[in-house]
Amino acid sequence: MKKLEVFGAKKLTGQIKISGSKNASLPILASTLLSNKKIRLKNLPDVKDIKTMINLLQSLGSKIKKRNKDLIIDNSKLKRKFAPYNLVKTMRAGILVLGPLLARFGMAKVSLPGGCAIGTRPIDIHLSALSKLGVKYKIEQGYVSASAPRGLIGSNIYFPKISVGATENLIIASCFAKGRTILSNCAIEPEINDLIKFLVDMGCDIKWIGKRKVKIIGVNCTNEISYSVMFDRIEAGTYLIAAAITEGNLKITNVRPKIIKTEINILKKVGVKIFQKKNEIRIIGTKKIKNLNIKTAPYPGFPTDLQAQMMVLLCKANKRSFIKENIFENRFMHVAELNRMGANISINGNKALIKGNTRFAPAELMATDLRASVSLILAALSAEGKSIINRIYHLDRGYENLEKKLKKVGAKIRRIN
């Protein structure tokens, strides 16, 4: 099994270009199933989850070609409506093919999703909302079998809880529903806005009519389009935190600072210097990290996907800090590994108390999920000496060319068998 070897205590300096967003690309790829026209997608990240989604689309009958770094997708001869377990088991985004398959064919059989072991991610919100569009479903042997005998019919739907996946699935499905659909209490993550921009370019009729309310008028045909996916805000946040942890000086390019202003403001509060331009951010680290209390929340709050990375930075703060995790119940699995490196973190339910003033010591470590993997790399970059990180297949699901990008700015890191 592959591992990462990291030699720490080096300041990161230089420039990092941020890749396309994994979390925007996945629903956009799923939504191409609506169309029988050619679609060109640009700026997709080269990560495992994207490859898995491409394999899933191909298993359904998509014809996909790579041209330079772009993807040309032709779903005109799509016939299959079955998404198997072996392709959906590694990522929760697999469930996003349910909406477009129901919209286009009126039936689908999709495996219940997998992904990181960071907490339960029930799809009951997806299914309950789809049933209001006229979908009948049953769950048996780990699969959702669903059909819309009269086709999808527009409806007023209120999500009982803010859910990114359910919002995406219902937006996509509603594009072909007869009449008008109003979705309320939607997630408003930037990746959802990117999905909507893509769908509107494709010919769908979607408008925000309130902060968390969207109106969709059903259509029955789509356009041939070319679309460039937004930047990965979690990757950008990770490298900003990496610069702060190593007292580095990084220029982060291919970003839109407005989208990550919550993260930028929090980093300013801990004492780092940040300078912004239209499409780039300069961050200069400091020896003295200030303590902070943070809670994760749906956008525009602080993202759960940066909680583990931020915890590493707060380990170096001058006093104790608190993090409250409000999104996933098992998202502190990196804590035991950080404590093995010398951190002093205690957990009480969904709260973490971080004592601060940590000098990380190198260690052999075990990654438990995607964001935990990268948090251990950040801690190892700060430790003086050699650390080994095992089970890095998690990392490959969401970070493009991580070692290459880190090496370019001075990190001593390599992949070993």
Secondary structure, DSSP 8 states (H G I E B T S, - for coil): --EEEEE-----EEEEE--B-HHHHHHHHHHGGG-SSEEEEES----HHHHHHHHHHHHTT-EEEEETTEEEEE-TT----EE-HHHHTT-GGGGGGHHHHHHHHSEEEEE-----SSS----HHHHHHHHTTT-EEEEETTEEEEE-TT--B--EEE-SS--HHHHHHHHHHHTTSBSEEEEES----HHHHHHHHHHHHTT-EEEEEETTEEEEE--S----EEEE--B-HHHHHHHHHHHHHTT-EEEEES--GGGGHHHHHHHHHTT-EEEE-SSEEEEE--S-B---EEEB-STTSB-GGGHHHHHHHHHTBSS-EEEE--S-TTTTTTHHHHHHTT--EEEETTEEEE---------EEE--SHHHHHHHHHHHHHSSSEEEEE-THHHHTT-TTHHHHHHHTT-EEEEE-
